[in-house]
Amino acid sequence: MKNVINILLVAFLFVACASAPEERVKSYSDFPEVKELAARTVSLDTALFRYPYRIRVQGDKAVVLDLHGTDCFFHAFRYPGFRYLSSFGKRGDAPEEMLSAENVRWNGDFLWILDSNKSELTRLGFASSGDSLLRQEAVKLDEELLRSLDFVQYDDTTFIIPDYSGDSRFCFVSRQGKLLRKLGAIPTINEDALQNARPALAQAWRSFIDYNPRNGVLAAATQLGEVLEIYNLKDSTYVVCTGPNGEPEFKVSQGYGIPNGIMGFNDMQVTDHTIYVVFQGSKFKDIMQSAKRGTLLPSGGQYIYVFSLKGEPLRKYVLDHHISGFSVNEQEGIIFAVDVNRDEPIVEYQM
């Protein structure tokens, strides 16, 4: 009997060790390399933007998401010269128009865009002329998904969308918009919020995400606080990296999470070898005080943090602009970014 118990114990320990992630929690306080970067302003031949929020560059095309666009949410340019091609994502409530725009993603020669107010993903392709976009497909998202604010494409049949119910971290959604399964949990130490205020907790833990299908790495960076999560969907490892500002701070009011603490990350990109995130770090009390004085602090982050795919801090870039979105080309050593605080918002950095 004793031998049987010992065998079962060994088997249990083996299973526990085999199923445990290689790494679970990491913290960082500094970066081994710090480098200052000075931007080159990209001149455009037309004035288009009200609030340039994201930039996505692929091949000979670049697309900018204008969060508060007057007529259209998106503008396409020829790369590298940034010659204006066309605008798309017309604002309006007609069937093929958009009420809001949250993000834009390349998938081969196609673009996917997200309208959270309509709970709809739309695929567009360039016309044969190469200078305008045509609507190819629309996906109505499952009603079980709570206000989708970001997305990535996992493969040709599946999207990954953050879960704002507080029950998990991500939702896997079919090409038809149906919820397939959920993944992960909010890695908080706030047990009271987990038990009593999960939707407010999920709001506070809103994260910007990216996924690289070549290495299977899905990463999420919190808009509040300073937490980076790294899921390797190929080997099932999971790493939580926490910076000096800790996890998102918030207060619960009438069921909603009211931001406190700091503004954290603004945008991110997972490349084949590293993870890039834009970090802001402004305290909410300073933002509120500057608003009262009528001297608003710049929008966006002045730092780009670089991590390995395992979560080790590698490098910190200190920028001469505050940027909201960026696109990294490691092969060419170039970062394109958008600075909403400037009249000429598109800037280029040489790494």
N, C-alpha and C positions, 0 to 999 in steps of 0.2 A: 504493500500500500504506500509505504514511504517513497519507494522508487517511482511509482506512478505519479505521486504528487510532485516529485522533483522534475520528472519529465514534463508535466503540464506547466510547471513554473518556468522552466527553460524555454518551452514553446511560447509561452505568453511574453516573456522578455524579448525573444527573438522577433515576434510579430510587432511588439511595441517599438523596438528599435528600428525595424525595417520600415515602418509606416511613418516614423517621426521625420520632420523636415531636417535637412542637413543644417540649416541655420534658421533661427526664429526671430530673434530681436537683436538689433544693433543700435548703437548711438554714435553720433559724431559731433565733434565740437569745432573742428577746423579742417582745412584742406592742405595737403602737402605742397601744393603748388598754387600760387595766386598770380594772375596775369591781367594787366589792364589792357583794354581794347578801345581803340578810337574808330568811330564809324565814318564811312563815306555815305553821303546823302545821295539817294537815287532820285534823279530829276524825272518828273513825269510831264507828258505833254498836255495833260488835262487835269482839272480839279474835280475829284470824285467823292472824297470821303468825308463822313461826319464822325465816325468812331471806328477806325480800322483796328480790328481785334485779333484776327488770325491771318497768317500767310502760309500758303502751301505751294511748294515749288517741285515740279517733276518734269523731266525732259526739257522740252522747249516751251513749257507753259508755267505761269505763276497765277495763283488765284488769291485774292484778298477778300476776307469776310468783313463787311462793314456792319457792325452790330446795330447801328441806328440809321442805316441807309434810308434816304428820302424816298427813292423810287424802287431801288433794287438793293438786295443784301450782298451780292457778290459781283466782283469785277475781275475779268480775266486779262492777262497780259502775255505778250510774247517774251520769252526769256532767251538770252540774258539782257536784252536792251530795255525791257519793261515798256514796250510799245503797247498802248491800249488796244485791246481787241473788241471786247463787248462786256455788257453787264447782264446779269441774269438773277433769278430768284426774286421776281417782281413782288413787291409788297402789296398785300390786299387779301380779301377773303373769298375770292373766286376759287373754283376748284383747282386750278393750276397755279395759284398765287400762294404767298407765304405770309403767315401772321407773325412769325419770329424766325430767327436763325441762330443756331447754337454752335454748329461746327461744320467743317467741310473736310472730306477725306478723298484722297486719290485711291483708285483701285484699277491698276492698269491704265488704260486710256479713258476710263470713266471717272466721274466724280459722284460721290454720295453727299447729300446735304440733309441736315436734320432741322425740322420745324417742331419745337416742343409744344407749342400751343395747339397745333393740329395733330400732334402725336403721329408724325409721318416722316418717313425717310424717302428721299427721292434720288433716283439715279439719272444722271445726265451724261450725254456724250457730245463731243464736238462734231459739227457738221463737216462734210467733205471739204469745205473751203478752209476749215481749221480756225475760223475766227468767230464762231458763234456756237452756242450749246443748245441741244435739243433734249427735251424730256423723254426719257426712255422707260421709266418704271417708277411706280409709287408703292410704298409699303406702309399700310396702316398698322400701327403698333397695338399690341394687345392691351385691353383695358386694365389688366392686372399691373401694368407698369405705371409707376407713379412719376409723372412729369419727367420724361427723359431729357437730360441736359447734356449728355455727351454720348459718343458711341465709337466703336471701332469695328472693323470687319474681321471676324475670326477666320472665315474661309468663304468660299463662294455661296454657301448655303446658310451661314450663321453670323449674327452680329453679337457683340458684347456691349451691354448697356449698364451703367451703374444702377444699383438698387437703392431707392430712397424710402423704402418702407422701414428700414432699420433691421430687417430680418436677415439680410445677407449683404454681401458687398457688390456682387455683379449678377446680372441676368443674361443667360444665353437665349437668344431670340432667333427664330427661324426666318428664312427669306420671305415667308408669308406674314411675318410680324407676330407669330405666336410664341409665348413663353415656353421654353423647353426645360430649363433647369436653372438652379442658382448656385453661386459659388462664394465661399468665404464668409467672414464675419468682420464687423467693425472692431479693430484691435485696440479698444479703449480700456482704460482702467476705471472708468466711471461706471461702477456697478449700478448706482441708483438710476442713471439715465438708461442703461440697458434694460432695467426692470420696468421703469415707469414712463420713459419718454423717448422711445425708440425713433419715431418719426423726426422729432426735434434733433436727436443725436445724429440721424442720417443727414439732415440738412446741414448741421455744423461740420460734418465730415465730408461735405461735397468735395469731390476730387476731380482733377483733370487727368485723363487717361491716355495711354497709347499702347499699341501692340505691334510687335514685329513678328510676322509669321515665319520668317527664316530661322529665328532662334527660339520662338515660342514664348518670348518674354512679354508679359502684360504688366504694366506699371501704372500706379496711381499716386498722385501728389496732391495733398490737401490744400484747399483754398485758404483755410484758416490754419494757424499753427505751423508745424514743420515736421510732417510725417510723409515718408516715401515708402510705398509698399511695392514689392516686386514678386510677382507670381511667375514661375517658370512652368508653363502648361505642358511642357514635354517631359520633364522629370519630376513634376509635382512638388518642387521645393518652393518655399515661401519665406520671404525676408521682410521684416519691418525695420526701417531705418528712421530713427528719431533724432532731430537736431536740437540745438540749445533751447528753442522756443517751445518744445514739447508738443503734445497733441492739441487739437482745436479747443479753444475756450468759448463757452457760450452760456447764456442764461435762457431758461425756459419761460415763455410768456404766452399764455392762452394756447398752449400746444405747439408753439413755434420756437425754433432755436434762434435767439438773438445773438449776433456775433459779438465777441469780446476778444481780448488779447491782441493778436496781430493778424494782418493780411499776410498769407504765406506764399504759396506757389501760384504762378499765373498760366503757365503752359509747359508742355513737356514733349520730348521725342525720344523714342527707343530706337537706337541704331543697331547695327550688327554686333557692335562690341561694347557700347557704352549707353548711358542714359543721361540726357540733358534736361535740366529743369530751370525755369526762370523763377527767381525768388525775389520777393518784395521786402517783407519784414517791417512794414510800417505799423505802428501801434494804433489801435482804433481811437484811443483817447487823443492822440496827436492829430489824427485825421479830423475828428470832430472839432477840436480846438482851432485848427486851421480853417475849417469851414466857417466857424463863427467869426473869425478875423477877416474873412473874405480873401484869404490867400491860400487857396487849395494846394495841397501837396500834389506832386506829379503822380499821374496814374501809371501803374505798371511797376516792374521790377528792374533794378539796376545791376542784378547779379545773375549769372548763369552758373549753376552748379553741375559738375560732371561726376557721375558715379560709374563704377563697374557694374556689370550685370548681376553681381553678387552683393551689391550695396556698399562697396568700399568707396569712400570719398577720394576722388582723384585730383580734381582741379576746380578752382573758382575763377571765373572771368568777372572782372569789374568793368562795367560799361559806362560810357559817357552819355548814354540815353536811358530813359525809363521805358521799357518795352512791355507790351501786353502779349504778343505772340511772335513766334520765330520759326525758321526752317533751317535745319542743319544739313550741309553737304560735306561729310567728312573727307570724301575723296578729293574735293577741290579745296578743302580747308576754309569754307565760307559759311557764314551765318547771315541770313537775311531776317530782318525783324521789322516790326511796325511799332511806331511811337505815336500814340494818340495825342501827345502834348505838342506836337510840331505841325506846322502847315505842310511840310514835306515829310510825310510819315514813314516812308520806306527807307531803311538804312541797311548798309552792308558792312559786315565785320570780317576781317581776315584773322583766322585763329592762329 
